[in-house]
Amino acid sequence: MRGNGQRRPTKREILQAPTTPFEVIPADRVSRILERMEGISFQGRQLAHAFRVWKQMLRDETLILFGLAGAMVPAGMRRIVAFLIENRLIDCLVSTGANLFHDLHESLGFYHYLGHPDADDTLLRDEKIDRIYDTFADDLEFQRVDAFIREFAEELPADRALTTREFFSRLGQKLTKVAKEPGILTSAWQRGVPIYCPAIGDSSYGIALSSMDPQRSRVFFDVIADVRELAILVSRAKKTGIIFVGGGTPKNFIQQAEVTAQIIGWPAEGHHYAVQITTDVPQWGGLSGCTFSESHSWGKIHRTAPKVAVHVDATIALPFLATALAEQEELIRGRKLPELRFEPPGGQ
């Protein structure tokens, strides 16, 4: 017996499952590839585990909260997120304002362009081209999107503050009428999936709204109502699962919902499933790299929750995961969707 009362496992018990060399099977389904990757090591196995845990969430009547950080839309991940929303593979999106701005940009018919990380940035500045690592965008097109936001904001009620959920729902509704192609905002409005943006001022939305004439229109956000609403959603849910692309504000906003509910006195015991795709590490103390085990100490994650961290570029992981999930047609059709209600439990 060990000092803590637990029996020490034997060598035979430890060495039970040998690795399985990956076999190339031409034209194999992506879901089968990921399932077979559970027998390999390192981040390949972690990606396979993430797929398995995501499927468990879908089977288990789980409210799935998706946190989106990083420049995912400029990098080409926009239609993947829209697909996840359209097929209710996620139930709530918490995003940086930047991703939602870039989604609006592409929905209006503009583009991001293939570039190079070693480009001459002073030349790009002179040509009014913005760079995101190896991706370019036309700054003049961004300014036209800013104008669209200001025009939209003038239609909003000026006598009360809005939640970011209401702001993006109204924007998705307006955008549906003029969009060149569907995207995240339009799909969320059509499918009733709430979008929260806890740091909306830290984005081009903040820039566009701050540049409005205050005599004509002013937009106020009730971000504390956002906090309360998400706490209501997780408290009412039978179970909750979290999927993070990167970290940052979306990650903390989603994780703190359980803590908020606990402090208010609503039912909450920590998120029941947890998946993260990140390239960060925990040693520097930043949230993007912090482990789910650390989250136990805050009460953010249930003590028995399956937890998977995949340390890989999300532009590699997301296409594989989304395609593999798309192959689960029976699971998608048979999923019992969680109820989305914003009335506090017990009428508080």
Secondary structure, 3 states (H helix, E strand, C coil): CCCCCCCCCCHHHHCCCCCCCCCCCCCCCHHHHHHHHHHCCHHHHHHHHHHHHHHHHHHCCEEEEEEECCCCHHHHHHHHHHHHHHCCCCCEEEECHHHHHHHHHHHCCCCCEECCCCCCHHHHHHCCEEEECCEEEEHHHHHHHHHHHHHHHCCCCCCCCECHHHHHHHHHHHHHHHCCCCCHHHHHHHHCCCEECCCCCCCHHHHHHHCCCCCCCCCCECHHHHHHHHHHHHHHCCEEEEEEECCHHHHHHHHHHHHHHHHHCCCCCCECEEEEEECCCHHHCCHHHCCHHHHHCCCCECCCCCEEEEECCHHHHHHHHHHHHHCCHHHHHHCCCCCCCCCCHHHC
